[in-house]
């Protein structure tokens, strides 16, 4: 078996955090655009 040298909380996760927050920013922005498109269609569609 492999040696268990893993210590919880010691790994540098700054890059993963930046990626996650970037993903969340894009997700929120796309959701806002979708809601605005739906509202626009609901108001001006006949």
N, C-alpha and C positions, 0 to 999 in steps of 0.2 A: 504494500500500500504506500501511497504518497505520504510524505511528512506533512503534518498539518501546521504550517507556519503562519496561517492566516490570523491576524488580530483585527477584530471588529473596530471600525472607525479610523483606521490608519491610512486607508487608501485615499489618494487625491482624486476627488470627484468634481473638481471645478469645471472640467470640460463637459462632463455629462450634465451638470447643472445648466451651463450656458446653452447646450443643445436643447434641453427640456424647456427652458424658458423661451427660447426662440420658437420652438414648436408651439408652445402655448400662445405666444403672441400672434403667430400666423393663424392659429385656430380661432382665436377670438376675433381677429380682423375679418376673416372669411365669414364667420357667423354673423357679424354685424352687417357686412355687405349683403348677405343672403336675406336677412331680415328687412333691410332697406329695399331690396328688390321686391320682396313680397308685399311690403306696404305700398310701394309705388304701383304695383300691379293691382292691388286691392282698391286703391283710390281712383286710378285712371282707367281701369279696364271697364268696358261697357258690354 
